[in-house]
Amino acid sequence: QGCDGSILLDSTPTDGTNVERFAPPNRDSVRGFEIIEDAKRRLEQACPGIVSCADTVAIAARDSTVRMGGQHYKVATGRYDGRVSSLQLATKFLPSPSMDASTLIKNFKNQGLSVEDLVVLSGAHTLGTSKCNFFASGRFDRLYNFRNTSRADKTVNPAYLQHLRSRCPRDGSANTVELDRGSQFSFDNSYFKNLERRNGLLTSDQVLFESERTSGLVRSYAYNSRQFASHFGQSMVRMGSIGWKTKENGEIRRVCNAVNVNKHDTL
């Protein structure tokens, strides 16, 4: 339902434990919940009931980007937190690592985001790692049985394929691999350069270079790191405004992993 801190919830009165953080796109993927909880705890000590968990996430995303070498951008604040966190809605609306470019474009368009937003926000994969099960097993498999062909995805660079198979044997789906080979700890445009080399890790990464609708943007960001850094901040602001909650349809949670006991318990 938008950027309202719903992914932080362990359970809700309406959804129980059938919540967003356990949806397939998030399970074994999104981490760092304890860092947001710690930040919220300190905020509540300083100014109780004022700063939402949704705003905390938005600011933390910006600050961590800057700390890793990205460009500072202004974050609008004033979001309230949602009280709904649905596994079913997250599964339906969040992009999957197996999506092709056309499906990704449609997915982002449904949220009011452009093709440029899709490509530049995918550049967030310049940081972090992915478990092998998102690209080396089941319906996500690019290494051994791509789309049930008993072969690897032909868009994977052969040398990179050998590297990935060494990191992700058929029985090693819990292993992890860097999303941006050679630059997982720096916020830079290396992600796009890797796509040009066909070293994209996920299907949903590499298709951005293979599609005529997005390849030009990939090349542009691979060539111009300042443009990528500037556009990333702009797209993050646009994404952060999706489903903006107010006092009328949200609350400011006392803790981020649970809704307030009394839904009117907001200053």
C-alpha positions in Angstrom: 0.0 0.0 0.0 2.9 2.4 -0.5 5.9 3.6 1.5 4.3 3.4 4.9 6.7 1.2 6.9 4.5 -1.9 6.3 7.5 -4.2 5.6 8.7 -3.6 9.2 5.6 -5.3 10.8 5.9 -8.7 12.4 2.1 -9.0 12.4 -1.1 -6.9 12.3 -4.6 -7.3 13.8 -6.1 -8.0 10.4 -3.2 -10.0 8.7 -1.8 -11.9 11.6 1.7 -13.1 10.7 0.8 -13.3 7.0 2.7 -10.1 6.4 4.8 -8.3 3.7 8.2 -9.1 5.0 7.6 -12.9 4.4 6.5 -12.4 0.7 8.7 -14.2 -1.8 10.4 -11.0 -3.1 11.3 -10.0 0.5 11.9 -13.3 2.3 15.7 -14.1 2.5 16.3 -10.7 0.9 15.4 -7.7 3.0 17.6 -7.3 6.0 18.6 -4.7 8.6 15.2 -4.5 10.5 17.1 -4.3 13.8 18.9 -1.1 12.6 15.6 0.7 12.0 14.3 -0.5 15.4 17.3 0.9 17.1 17.0 4.3 15.3 13.3 4.4 16.2 14.0 3.6 19.9 16.4 6.6 20.0 13.9 8.8 18.3 11.1 7.9 20.8 13.5 8.7 23.6 14.2 12.2 22.2 10.7 13.1 20.7 8.0 10.5 21.4 5.3 10.0 18.9 6.7 12.5 16.3 8.8 10.6 13.7 7.2 7.7 11.9 8.8 4.5 11.0 8.1 5.2 7.3 10.1 8.5 7.6 12.9 6.7 9.5 13.3 4.2 6.6 13.2 6.9 4.0 15.9 8.9 5.8 18.0 5.9 6.5 17.9 4.9 2.8 19.2 8.3 1.9 21.9 8.5 4.6 23.2 5.0 3.9 23.4 5.8 0.2 25.5 8.9 1.0 27.7 7.0 3.4 28.5 4.5 0.7 29.5 7.2 -1.8 26.2 8.3 -3.3 24.9 11.8 -3.7 22.8 13.6 -1.0 19.2 14.3 -1.8 16.4 16.0 0.1 13.9 13.6 1.8 10.4 14.9 2.3 9.0 13.9 5.7 5.6 13.8 7.3 4.5 10.2 6.4 2.4 8.3 8.8 2.7 4.5 9.2 0.3 2.1 7.8 -1.6 -0.6 9.8 -1.8 -3.1 7.0 1.0 -5.5 5.9 -0.2 -8.1 3.4 1.9 -11.0 2.1 -0.6 -11.4 -0.7 -0.5 -7.7 -1.8 3.3 -7.7 -1.7 3.5 -10.9 -3.8 1.1 -9.4 -6.3 2.7 -6.0 -6.7 6.4 -6.2 -5.9 8.7 -6.9 -8.9 10.1 -10.4 -9.1 13.8 -11.2 -10.0 12.5 -13.4 -12.9 10.6 -10.6 -14.7 11.4 -9.5 -18.2 11.7 -5.9 -19.2 8.2 -5.4 -20.4 6.7 -6.8 -17.2 9.0 -4.7 -15.1 8.0 -1.5 -17.0 4.3 -2.4 -16.5 4.9 -3.1 -12.8 6.6 0.3 -12.2 4.0 2.1 -14.3 1.2 0.7 -12.2 2.9 2.5 -9.2 3.2 5.8 -11.2 6.9 5.3 -12.0 8.5 5.7 -15.4 10.9 3.6 -17.4 13.7 5.8 -16.2 12.7 5.3 -12.6 12.8 1.5 -13.2 16.4 1.6 -14.6 17.8 4.1 -12.1 16.2 2.5 -9.0 17.5 -0.9 -10.2 20.9 0.7 -9.8 20.4 0.3 -6.0 21.8 -3.2 -6.7 25.2 -1.5 -6.8 25.2 -2.4 -3.1 24.6 -5.7 -1.3 24.3 -9.4 -2.0 21.7 -11.9 -3.1 21.1 -15.5 -2.1 21.6 -18.0 -4.8 18.0 -19.1 -4.7 17.0 -15.9 -6.4 19.0 -16.7 -9.6 20.1 -20.4 -9.4 17.1 -22.5 -8.5 13.5 -23.1 -9.3 11.7 -20.6 -11.5 14.5 -18.0 -11.0 17.2 -20.4 -12.3 19.6 -18.7 -14.8 22.5 -21.1 -14.3 21.3 -24.6 -14.9 17.7 -24.7 -16.2 16.7 -21.3 -17.5 13.0 -21.3 -18.3 13.0 -25.1 -18.3 15.5 -25.4 -21.1 18.1 -27.5 -19.2 20.6 -24.8 -20.2 21.9 -21.6 -18.7 20.5 -18.2 -19.7 22.4 -17.3 -22.9 22.7 -13.6 -21.8 25.1 -14.6 -18.9 28.7 -13.9 -19.8 30.4 -17.4 -20.0 33.2 -16.4 -17.6 30.7 -15.0 -15.2 28.5 -18.1 -15.5 31.5 -20.3 -14.4 32.1 -17.9 -11.5 28.4 -18.1 -10.4 28.3 -21.9 -10.7 31.3 -22.1 -8.4 29.5 -19.9 -5.9 26.1 -21.5 -6.4 26.2 -25.3 -6.9 22.9 -26.9 -7.4 22.5 -27.6 -3.7 23.8 -24.2 -2.5 20.8 -22.0 -2.7 21.5 -20.5 0.7 24.9 -19.1 -0.4 25.3 -15.4 -1.3 26.8 -13.5 -4.2 27.4 -9.8 -4.6 24.8 -8.0 -6.7 27.4 -5.7 -8.3 30.5 -7.8 -9.0 33.7 -6.0 -7.8 31.9 -3.1 -6.2 29.3 -4.3 -3.7 30.5 -1.8 -1.0 30.4 1.3 -3.1 27.5 3.3 -4.4 28.6 3.9 -8.0 27.6 3.2 -11.6 29.5 -0.1 -11.7 26.2 -2.0 -11.7 25.4 -0.6 -15.2 28.9 -1.4 -16.5 28.4 -4.9 -15.3 25.2 -5.1 -17.3 27.0 -4.0 -20.4 29.5 -6.9 -19.8 26.5 -9.3 -19.3 27.5 -9.7 -15.7 24.1 -8.9 -14.3 23.2 -11.2 -11.4 19.4 -11.4 -11.6 17.3 -11.9 -14.6 15.6 -8.6 -13.8 19.0 -6.9 -13.8 20.3 -8.2 -17.1 17.1 -7.8 -19.1 17.5 -4.0 -18.7 20.5 -4.2 -21.0 18.9 -6.7 -23.4 15.7 -4.7 -24.0 15.7 -1.9 -26.6 13.3 0.1 -24.2 15.9 0.3 -21.4 19.4 -0.4 -22.9 20.0 3.2 -23.8 19.4 4.3 -20.2 21.8 1.5 -19.0 24.5 2.8 -21.4 23.9 6.4 -20.3 24.3 5.6 -16.6 27.3 3.4 -17.3 29.0 6.3 -19.0 27.9 9.1 -16.7 28.1 8.4 -12.9 27.0 11.9 -11.9 23.9 11.6 -13.9 23.1 8.3 -12.3 23.7 9.7 -8.8 21.5 12.7 -9.5 18.6 10.8 -11.1 18.7 8.1 -8.3 17.9 10.7 -5.7 15.0 12.1 -7.8 13.6 8.6 -8.4 13.9 7.7 -4.7 11.8 10.8 -3.8 9.1 9.9 -6.3 9.0 6.3 -5.0 8.9 7.6 -1.5 5.7 9.4 -2.2 3.7 6.3 -3.2 0.8 5.6 -0.9 1.6 8.5 1.5 -0.3 8.0 4.7 -1.7 10.9 6.8 -3.2 11.0 10.3 -6.6 10.1 8.7 -5.4 6.7 7.4 -2.2 6.0 9.4 -0.5 6.3 12.7 2.9 7.0 14.2 4.0 3.7 15.7 5.7 3.5 19.0 7.8 0.6 17.8 8.3 -0.3 14.2 7.5 -4.1 14.2 4.0 -3.7 15.6 1.0 -1.4 15.2 -0.1 0.7 18.2 -2.4 -1.2 20.6 -4.8 1.7 20.3 -5.0 2.9 16.7 -5.6 6.4 17.9 -2.4 6.3 20.1 -0.7 9.0 17.9 0.1 12.6 18.9 
